[in-house]
Amino acid sequence: MDSIPDGVHSVDASGVITAMNPSAREIYGYPDAEIVGRTFEILMPPKLRDQVRRLHEQALSGEIVQRFATTGIRSDGSEIAVRS
């Protein structure tokens, strides 16, 4: 995961971030110590959290979830365009 130029983070079945590659840490502005162990919702605006939770549940049930453009939240609170 560290050699992938795109920002990638891994989450477990409960939505907890288990790892972020260097690109994702740079994009979102979080060091590992501040982000690993938190839910992925910290990376998205409140208005999108329900939608992303549903997509996460679909993926866990075996459905294919297509990539989509969305908005993320950096550690400083600024919004950024991301592709999930």
Buried (B, 14 or more C-beta within 10 A) or exposed (E): EEEEEEBBBBBEEEBEBEBBBBBBBEBBBBEEEEBBEEBBBBBBBEEBBEEBBEBBEEEEEEEEEEEEEBBBBEBEEEEBEBEB
